[in-house]
Amino acid sequence: MQPQRIWPRRPGHLAYIVGSLPLRHASTSSSTHPATLLAAAPAPSSPRHAPLAVMPTRTLVKSLVFTSIMASPLLQPCLSVMKYVVESKSMLLSPARNPLMNHLLRATIYNHFCAGVNENEVRSTVKYMKGLGFKGVILGYGRESVAKVDPDDLDGQVPQANQQQVVEERAIEEWKQGNLRTLKMIDEGDYLGIKFTGAGPAAVEALRRGDPSPPPLIQQAINEICQATAAQKSRLWIDAEQQVFQPAIDAWTIDLMRQFNRAGNVVVYNTIQAYLKASTANVQRHLTLAANEGWSLGIKLVRGAYIAHDIRSRIHDTKPDTDRNYDHIVQSLLTREFPLRGGSSFPDVRLFVASHNAETVRKAYALSRHRRDNHLPTIPVEMGQLQGMADESLVVLGSPGHNSLDGLNVRLADRMRRRDMVFA
């Protein structure tokens, strides 16, 4: 299977959002305890009101429409039509040239999945969501294409041979500044979501080659982002991407955790995709490195998002297989057990359960609460879903009437996209 080149991407693709909610626990004893089956843990008590009662009717209707389309054969045709519209140069169809089309797409689709295209819009969205009971956010800078270098802009000062270097350096600087601006829009305890491929051609090529460390400019940029994140007491995670890039992403992220996740402070999280057959072994490797080297491990656990582009044989054969693997990893971490045999002392770990599977959310919550209520060793855990796709389980865990764990917060995560990229 040939690796898919994803850079540069043409501007105009719709952004999507990342949403989240967290549970925090104080019990982080290093002792171990026999694993408790997720299904055996008590289920959370029922809320006093309908879970979705706090959500505006308009939001619920839009969510129902979009999720119905995404779960039906209409998805691909709709995506094709949307791509055609946003890339159209027609005066009638182009959102960049037709204000009516721009407004229509923003009001129906973009605003449902995205926090906004500028700081004012993002802050307004965050304020609105917090008013619904969400206590924090996760924002991701969503620009996905590199600014082209116009030879006329260079005024003849840059030789042709060096223009590629100029493109790469501008892409890295734009990526760094975009993430730093996004970081300023979140508060203490919130998350910044980062994609390494967003740094442009130099990042993509280094990841594709499997370089053990980033190019110097990218290393300098990500260090600056991590330092700024730590300074304002926020957190960040590095998103998983296609498997052709993932070994290098893991290596780069582990180095960041070695540097910034010290003395009980967890600044950097890596993302593990549970639909991969090797994901359990990958979690085991992360745990072993953290235990042996004395740093804290942050894991964001997802099922996976690249099934259409990755090598199929590396992915679990069925959805139930993926579900079982995901729940096994969650159970192992929450009970402070290694998911495979052979582990030594369990390290300091933080877990973020990123899942739209209601059963997974209920099981993780129930097990975490069971261990806390019975004074059993566990780890801090947070939970989250994508904005625009969140279900009632997210609302139930954050509702005021719910008998939740101490410190339960609900976090919404969004991907922010620049105005000049979509519906300019």
MARSE-854509 format. One line per field, with one value per residue (C-alpha): x negated, y negated, z; residue number from 1; residue in three letters. Coordinates in pm, 1 decimal. Example, Ala and Ser with C-alpha at 12.3 -4.5 7.8 and 13.67 -1.06 7.14 Angstrom:
# residues 2
X <- [-1230.0	-1367.0] .
Y <- [450.0	106.0] .
Z <- [780.0	714.0] .
resi <- [1	2] .
resn <- [Ala	Ser] .
***
This chain:
# residues 424
X <- [0.0	-149.1	-162.6	85.1	-70.5	137.5	-70.6	-14.7	363.4	582.7	763.2	1135.3	1194.3	1441.9	1297.0	1417.8	1413.9	1286.0	1494.4	1431.3	1521.6	1302.0	1315.3	1032.5	932.9	689.4	610.8	288.2	123.0	-151.6	-26.1	165.7	493.9	651.0	832.1	1200.9	1419.5	1567.4	1910.4	1897.0	1860.9	2174.2	2341.0	2371.8	2696.8	2966.5	2985.0	3284.0	3374.9	3361.9	2991.6	3038.8	3278.8	2998.5	2928.8	3109.5	3364.3	3193.9	2863.9	3031.4	3212.1	2893.8	2703.7	2974.1	2963.3	2584.3	2534.7	2807.7	2629.6	2290.9	2434.2	2597.8	2487.0	2556.7	2228.0	1996.1	2225.0	2275.1	1901.2	1842.6	2102.0	1956.1	1604.2	1726.2	1900.0	1612.9	1361.7	1587.3	1479.9	1835.1	1984.4	2296.7	2145.9	1815.9	1848.5	1561.4	1748.9	2112.7	2196.6	2529.8	2363.2	2099.8	2367.1	2566.6	2272.2	2151.8	2491.6	2574.6	2245.9	1938.0	2070.6	2206.5	1864.5	1624.4	1553.5	1496.6	1262.2	1122.4	1061.3	1390.7	1595.5	1399.2	1436.9	1807.7	1845.8	1648.2	1862.4	2179.4	2065.2	1955.5	2300.4	2436.4	2224.6	1896.7	1605.9	1325.5	1227.8	981.3	891.6	697.5	552.8	709.2	510.5	413.0	236.4	-83.1	-92.5	-236.6	-540.7	-471.5	-795.5	-687.0	-680.9	-1042.1	-1153.6	-1426.1	-1605.7	-1560.5	-1719.5	-1491.6	-1678.9	-1598.8	-1229.5	-1134.0	-1322.0	-1132.1	-801.7	-901.6	-1018.5	-704.9	-485.8	-661.6	-641.1	-273.4	-203.3	-387.2	-218.8	123.3	86.7	-42.9	251.9	491.1	322.4	406.4	776.1	779.3	741.8	558.8	630.6	760.7	604.4	440.1	465.4	167.5	100.9	-263.4	-173.3	-31.8	-391.1	-408.7	-628.3	-935.6	-731.4	-554.0	-878.0	-1053.7	-757.7	-734.3	-1104.7	-1060.7	-1317.1	-1370.3	-1354.6	-1199.7	-1395.2	-1560.5	-1306.8	-1013.8	-1188.2	-1240.0	-877.5	-720.6	-946.1	-827.8	-464.4	-515.8	-690.9	-408.6	-151.8	-328.1	-365.2	10.9	78.4	266.1	205.1	159.6	192.9	29.8	289.4	244.7	225.4	181.1	-36.2	-301.3	-369.1	-284.4	-615.3	-792.3	-504.1	-532.0	-908.9	-883.3	-602.2	-778.0	-1078.8	-847.7	-698.0	-1048.7	-1120.8	-794.2	-616.0	-826.7	-765.3	-400.9	-326.3	-171.3	-186.6	-206.4	23.4	-26.9	266.4	312.0	549.5	718.1	835.0	474.1	376.3	45.9	204.6	197.2	-172.5	-224.8	-58.7	-278.0	-587.7	-486.6	-423.4	-755.5	-954.2	-782.9	-840.6	-1205.5	-1293.2	-1092.9	-858.2	-479.0	-274.6	25.5	245.1	539.9	715.0	920.3	1056.7	906.7	986.6	779.1	933.0	987.7	620.6	424.7	306.8	616.3	429.5	295.0	646.8	869.3	1086.3	1419.0	1565.2	1629.5	1257.3	1175.8	1431.0	1285.7	933.3	1032.0	1211.8	921.9	673.7	901.4	957.7	585.8	492.0	771.3	670.4	300.0	219.8	2.4	222.3	-25.8	-234.8	-585.8	-539.0	-731.8	-629.6	-337.7	-430.8	-243.5	26.1	307.9	578.5	811.7	1096.4	1195.6	1494.8	1837.1	1920.1	2176.5	2105.0	1733.9	1804.2	2040.3	1797.7	1501.5	1699.4	1841.0	1504.2	1332.0	1603.1	1606.0	1233.3	1246.0	1543.0	1371.8	1032.2	866.3	563.3	655.1	538.5	683.3	914.9	1092.4	1351.9	1448.2	1631.4	1632.1	1834.4	2130.5	2126.7	2156.2	2430.1	2625.7	2349.2	2139.4	2426.7	2520.1	2172.4	2158.5	2513.9	2553.9	2805.8	2575.1	2409.3	2067.9	1715.3	1545.9	1372.5	1583.6	1556.9	1691.4	1464.2	1555.2	1291.9	1294.6	1082.1	1035.7	988.0	864.2	1114.7	906.5	916.7	1288.6	1571.3	1332.4] .
Y <- [0.0	-330.5	-602.9	-878.6	-1219.3	-1462.3	-1776.6	-2032.0	-2018.6	-2249.3	-2505.0	-2487.5	-2155.4	-2161.5	-2147.8	-1913.3	-1947.7	-1768.2	-1778.1	-1649.2	-1596.0	-1486.6	-1296.3	-1344.8	-1117.9	-1168.8	-801.4	-728.8	-474.4	-273.3	53.3	289.5	468.2	761.6	635.6	565.8	646.0	330.0	489.4	575.2	215.2	36.5	-179.8	-552.8	-661.3	-800.8	-1177.1	-1356.2	-1506.1	-1391.4	-1393.7	-1614.7	-1859.4	-2113.6	-2117.4	-2366.1	-2204.9	-2355.5	-2191.7	-1855.2	-1865.2	-1954.9	-1678.8	-1427.2	-1525.5	-1518.3	-1194.8	-1026.1	-1124.5	-1015.1	-673.4	-625.0	-562.0	-931.5	-1027.3	-987.4	-1163.1	-1448.1	-1482.9	-1484.9	-1757.6	-1959.4	-1930.8	-2039.8	-2342.7	-2465.9	-2421.9	-2572.8	-2888.7	-2958.3	-3292.9	-3106.4	-2817.2	-2945.4	-3041.5	-3283.7	-3467.3	-3426.1	-3575.5	-3393.3	-3053.1	-3151.0	-3230.1	-2916.2	-2679.7	-2856.5	-2851.8	-2489.8	-2299.7	-2496.4	-2645.9	-2308.2	-2143.4	-2434.0	-2672.6	-2963.5	-3123.7	-3398.5	-3463.8	-3642.5	-3358.8	-3094.4	-3272.5	-3316.6	-2943.8	-2853.5	-3084.6	-2933.5	-2575.4	-2652.0	-2793.8	-2447.8	-2292.8	-2220.1	-2325.1	-2342.0	-2307.5	-2148.2	-2359.5	-2249.4	-2483.5	-2362.9	-2511.5	-2227.9	-2383.8	-2571.1	-2928.2	-2934.2	-3140.7	-3385.5	-3451.8	-3816.1	-3841.3	-3731.9	-4028.8	-3820.1	-3791.5	-3416.0	-3185.6	-2927.1	-2645.0	-2794.1	-2856.8	-2512.4	-2593.1	-2921.2	-2733.2	-2489.7	-2759.0	-2967.2	-2662.0	-2580.1	-2938.6	-2963.3	-2633.8	-2749.9	-3089.7	-2939.4	-2696.4	-2967.5	-3192.0	-2903.9	-2830.2	-3182.4	-3105.6	-2825.6	-2836.1	-2650.2	-2277.1	-2291.6	-2111.0	-2213.5	-1955.7	-1937.9	-1757.7	-1730.6	-1717.2	-2067.0	-2191.6	-2140.7	-1962.0	-1931.4	-1757.6	-1527.8	-1413.9	-1358.5	-1160.2	-955.3	-868.6	-770.2	-1017.2	-958.0	-1332.2	-1633.0	-1867.8	-2142.6	-2415.9	-2188.5	-2075.2	-2436.1	-2522.1	-2232.5	-2298.4	-2658.8	-2544.3	-2295.8	-2555.2	-2803.9	-2533.5	-2439.9	-2805.2	-2864.4	-2526.4	-2386.0	-2051.8	-1940.8	-1619.2	-1507.8	-1359.7	-1019.9	-1017.6	-764.8	-463.3	-570.6	-861.7	-708.4	-545.9	-880.4	-1064.7	-824.8	-874.6	-1253.2	-1260.8	-1025.8	-1259.4	-1549.8	-1353.8	-1275.2	-1646.5	-1801.2	-1528.1	-1545.6	-1580.4	-1478.9	-1745.9	-1598.3	-1849.7	-1622.6	-1333.4	-1087.8	-940.3	-562.5	-418.3	-109.2	22.1	115.2	469.9	343.6	78.4	288.1	358.8	-10.9	-104.0	155.5	-1.9	-351.2	-229.1	-45.3	-344.3	-578.4	-338.9	-275.1	-637.8	-810.3	-1037.9	-1062.8	-919.8	-1088.4	-878.8	-988.3	-670.9	-673.1	-397.8	-536.1	-759.4	-643.7	-309.1	-423.0	-512.2	-269.6	84.7	292.7	595.9	387.7	302.9	533.2	751.7	651.0	365.7	592.5	676.6	306.4	248.9	529.2	399.7	43.2	153.3	381.1	94.5	-134.1	134.3	208.7	-154.4	-231.4	68.7	-23.4	298.3	347.7	460.0	739.2	960.0	862.2	513.7	397.5	106.9	-93.5	-455.0	-779.4	-787.6	-1015.3	-884.5	-1068.5	-850.4	-999.1	-794.1	-817.5	-465.6	-511.6	-168.7	-246.3	-576.7	-411.7	-128.4	-359.8	-591.1	-303.9	-136.1	-460.5	-548.9	-195.9	-205.8	-551.9	-475.1	-157.7	-325.3	-108.4	-224.4	-405.2	-690.3	-1030.8	-993.5	-1241.3	-1177.5	-1362.4	-1365.7	-1570.8	-1888.9	-1847.5	-1471.0	-1445.4	-1220.0	-1203.4	-1021.3	-1338.1	-1544.6	-1290.2	-1285.0	-1661.5	-1734.9	-1911.0	-1653.3	-1360.8	-1194.2	-1229.1	-1191.1	-1475.0	-1696.2	-1581.7	-1841.1	-1839.4	-1966.1	-2057.0	-2035.5	-2225.1	-2255.4	-2613.4	-2696.7	-3018.0	-3238.4	-3244.9	-2866.3	-2793.5	-3017.0	-3310.9] .
Z <- [0.0	-108.3	156.1	87.2	39.7	234.3	190.9	60.3	77.0	-117.4	96.6	136.0	314.6	599.7	946.7	1214.8	1590.1	1889.6	2208.7	2557.5	2917.8	3210.5	3533.7	3778.4	4061.1	4344.3	4404.3	4218.8	4444.7	4279.8	4424.2	4200.6	4247.3	4063.6	3754.6	3797.2	3498.1	3354.8	3336.0	3706.1	3818.8	3936.0	3676.4	3740.9	3895.3	3669.7	3626.6	3771.9	3437.3	3077.3	2979.8	2676.4	2840.9	2881.3	2507.6	2280.9	2048.5	1744.5	1837.4	1895.2	1561.3	1373.5	1553.2	1465.2	1098.6	1071.5	1265.2	1060.2	740.3	874.0	961.7	622.4	261.6	199.1	365.8	67.4	-183.4	63.4	116.8	-257.6	-306.3	-19.9	-157.9	-500.2	-351.3	-133.1	-417.2	-681.9	-861.6	-973.5	-875.2	-769.1	-571.0	-434.8	-65.9	-118.7	-395.9	-298.0	45.5	54.0	3.6	259.4	517.5	438.6	484.5	796.6	962.5	878.6	889.3	984.6	1307.6	1418.4	1412.1	1459.4	1743.0	1507.3	1259.5	1481.1	1847.9	1909.8	1758.8	1948.3	2281.3	2217.9	2149.2	2460.2	2674.0	2529.7	2592.8	2946.2	3001.4	2918.8	3194.8	3016.9	3237.2	2984.4	2621.5	2386.9	2088.2	1783.4	1524.4	1200.6	916.1	684.1	385.0	328.2	210.4	-138.6	-210.0	-489.2	-679.9	-711.5	-330.6	-312.2	-524.6	-680.7	-347.9	-310.1	-567.8	-726.3	-550.6	-209.5	-263.8	-128.1	190.1	215.7	179.2	453.5	692.5	640.9	698.2	1025.8	1149.3	1057.1	1236.1	1546.7	1559.2	1488.7	1778.3	2011.2	1925.2	1983.9	2316.6	2433.4	2383.6	2641.8	3017.6	3288.9	3269.3	2911.4	2616.7	2290.6	2011.0	1773.4	1447.0	1344.9	975.0	1018.9	1022.3	647.4	392.1	614.2	884.5	639.9	479.1	812.4	944.6	626.4	651.6	1015.1	1145.8	1520.2	1592.2	1416.8	1190.6	1400.4	1318.9	1406.2	1724.8	1824.6	1742.7	1934.7	2233.8	2234.9	2218.6	2503.1	2718.2	2666.0	2743.9	3066.2	3166.3	3156.5	3322.3	3024.6	2853.4	2494.2	2303.2	1982.5	1750.1	1589.1	1210.2	929.4	1005.7	758.0	995.9	1333.0	1436.9	1405.0	1575.0	1869.7	1890.3	1878.0	2134.4	2375.5	2367.9	2453.9	2744.4	2867.9	2875.0	2995.1	3197.7	3510.6	3884.5	3851.4	3590.9	3276.2	2993.1	2686.5	2590.4	2306.1	2112.6	2083.6	1821.4	1965.3	1628.8	1551.9	1643.4	1782.0	2005.5	2323.9	2274.9	2205.6	2535.8	2708.4	2549.5	2661.1	3017.0	3031.5	2906.5	3153.1	3443.8	3357.0	3283.3	3557.1	3362.5	3365.4	3080.3	2922.5	2691.4	2482.9	2372.1	2052.4	1833.1	1512.8	1219.5	921.7	833.1	473.8	427.3	646.0	583.8	657.1	788.9	1078.1	1194.2	1399.1	1177.4	1332.8	1532.8	1836.0	1831.8	1843.4	2120.4	2331.9	2282.4	2371.3	2688.1	2784.2	2761.6	2964.3	3227.4	3252.9	3301.3	3548.6	3759.6	3728.0	3547.1	3240.1	2948.0	2867.7	3092.0	3186.4	3328.1	3632.5	3855.6	3719.2	3631.7	3689.8	3418.1	3302.9	3069.8	2834.7	2706.6	2370.3	2262.6	2100.8	2216.7	2494.2	2642.3	2664.5	2838.5	3087.6	3162.4	3210.9	3435.8	3640.5	3691.8	3781.6	4030.7	4175.1	4243.7	4393.3	4616.9	4741.0	4788.9	4525.2	4325.2	4005.4	3782.9	3687.0	3387.5	3164.2	2894.9	2581.5	2251.2	1933.1	1926.0	1697.3	1753.3	2131.3	2270.2	2593.5	2783.2	2772.8	2908.3	3176.9	3328.2	3342.8	3451.4	3787.8	3911.8	3846.2	4142.8	3985.6	4112.0	4293.6	4042.3	3747.3	3474.9	3124.0	2850.7	2498.7	2231.7	1907.3	1600.6	1496.7	1130.5	984.1	801.1	485.7	459.0	463.7	348.9	312.0] .
resi <- [1	2	3	4	5	6	7	8	9	10	11	12	13	14	15	16	17	18	19	20	21	22	23	24	25	26	27	28	29	30	31	32	33	34	35	36	37	38	39	40	41	42	43	44	45	46	47	48	49	50	51	52	53	54	55	56	57	58	59	60	61	62	63	64	65	66	67	68	69	70	71	72	73	74	75	76	77	78	79	80	81	82	83	84	85	86	87	88	89	90	91	92	93	94	95	96	97	98	99	100	101	102	103	104	105	106	107	108	109	110	111	112	113	114	115	116	117	118	119	120	121	122	123	124	125	126	127	128	129	130	131	132	133	134	135	136	137	138	139	140	141	142	143	144	145	146	147	148	149	150	151	152	153	154	155	156	157	158	159	160	161	162	163	164	165	166	167	168	169	170	171	172	173	174	175	176	177	178	179	180	181	182	183	184	185	186	187	188	189	190	191	192	193	194	195	196	197	198	199	200	201	202	203	204	205	206	207	208	209	210	211	212	213	214	215	216	217	218	219	220	221	222	223	224	225	226	227	228	229	230	231	232	233	234	235	236	237	238	239	240	241	242	243	244	245	246	247	248	249	250	251	252	253	254	255	256	257	258	259	260	261	262	263	264	265	266	267	268	269	270	271	272	273	274	275	276	277	278	279	280	281	282	283	284	285	286	287	288	289	290	291	292	293	294	295	296	297	298	299	300	301	302	303	304	305	306	307	308	309	310	311	312	313	314	315	316	317	318	319	320	321	322	323	324	325	326	327	328	329	330	331	332	333	334	335	336	337	338	339	340	341	342	343	344	345	346	347	348	349	350	351	352	353	354	355	356	357	358	359	360	361	362	363	364	365	366	367	368	369	370	371	372	373	374	375	376	377	378	379	380	381	382	383	384	385	386	387	388	389	390	391	392	393	394	395	396	397	398	399	400	401	402	403	404	405	406	407	408	409	410	411	412	413	414	415	416	417	418	419	420	421	422	423	424] .
resn <- [Met	Gln	Pro	Gln	Arg	Ile	Trp	Pro	Arg	Arg	Pro	Gly	His	Leu	Ala	Tyr	Ile	Val	Gly	Ser	Leu	Pro	Leu	Arg	His	Ala	Ser	Thr	Ser	Ser	Ser	Thr	His	Pro	Ala	Thr	Leu	Leu	Ala	Ala	Ala	Pro	Ala	Pro	Ser	Ser	Pro	Arg	His	Ala	Pro	Leu	Ala	Val	Met	Pro	Thr	Arg	Thr	Leu	Val	Lys	Ser	Leu	Val	Phe	Thr	Ser	Ile	Met	Ala	Ser	Pro	Leu	Leu	Gln	Pro	Cys	Leu	Ser	Val	Met	Lys	Tyr	Val	Val	Glu	Ser	Lys	Ser	Met	Leu	Leu	Ser	Pro	Ala	Arg	Asn	Pro	Leu	Met	Asn	His	Leu	Leu	Arg	Ala	Thr	Ile	Tyr	Asn	His	Phe	Cys	Ala	Gly	Val	Asn	Glu	Asn	Glu	Val	Arg	Ser	Thr	Val	Lys	Tyr	Met	Lys	Gly	Leu	Gly	Phe	Lys	Gly	Val	Ile	Leu	Gly	Tyr	Gly	Arg	Glu	Ser	Val	Ala	Lys	Val	Asp	Pro	Asp	Asp	Leu	Asp	Gly	Gln	Val	Pro	Gln	Ala	Asn	Gln	Gln	Gln	Val	Val	Glu	Glu	Arg	Ala	Ile	Glu	Glu	Trp	Lys	Gln	Gly	Asn	Leu	Arg	Thr	Leu	Lys	Met	Ile	Asp	Glu	Gly	Asp	Tyr	Leu	Gly	Ile	Lys	Phe	Thr	Gly	Ala	Gly	Pro	Ala	Ala	Val	Glu	Ala	Leu	Arg	Arg	Gly	Asp	Pro	Ser	Pro	Pro	Pro	Leu	Ile	Gln	Gln	Ala	Ile	Asn	Glu	Ile	Cys	Gln	Ala	Thr	Ala	Ala	Gln	Lys	Ser	Arg	Leu	Trp	Ile	Asp	Ala	Glu	Gln	Gln	Val	Phe	Gln	Pro	Ala	Ile	Asp	Ala	Trp	Thr	Ile	Asp	Leu	Met	Arg	Gln	Phe	Asn	Arg	Ala	Gly	Asn	Val	Val	Val	Tyr	Asn	Thr	Ile	Gln	Ala	Tyr	Leu	Lys	Ala	Ser	Thr	Ala	Asn	Val	Gln	Arg	His	Leu	Thr	Leu	Ala	Ala	Asn	Glu	Gly	Trp	Ser	Leu	Gly	Ile	Lys	Leu	Val	Arg	Gly	Ala	Tyr	Ile	Ala	His	Asp	Ile	Arg	Ser	Arg	Ile	His	Asp	Thr	Lys	Pro	Asp	Thr	Asp	Arg	Asn	Tyr	Asp	His	Ile	Val	Gln	Ser	Leu	Leu	Thr	Arg	Glu	Phe	Pro	Leu	Arg	Gly	Gly	Ser	Ser	Phe	Pro	Asp	Val	Arg	Leu	Phe	Val	Ala	Ser	His	Asn	Ala	Glu	Thr	Val	Arg	Lys	Ala	Tyr	Ala	Leu	Ser	Arg	His	Arg	Arg	Asp	Asn	His	Leu	Pro	Thr	Ile	Pro	Val	Glu	Met	Gly	Gln	Leu	Gln	Gly	Met	Ala	Asp	Glu	Ser	Leu	Val	Val	Leu	Gly	Ser	Pro	Gly	His	Asn	Ser	Leu	Asp	Gly	Leu	Asn	Val	Arg	Leu	Ala	Asp	Arg	Met	Arg	Arg	Arg	Asp	Met	Val	Phe	Ala] .
***
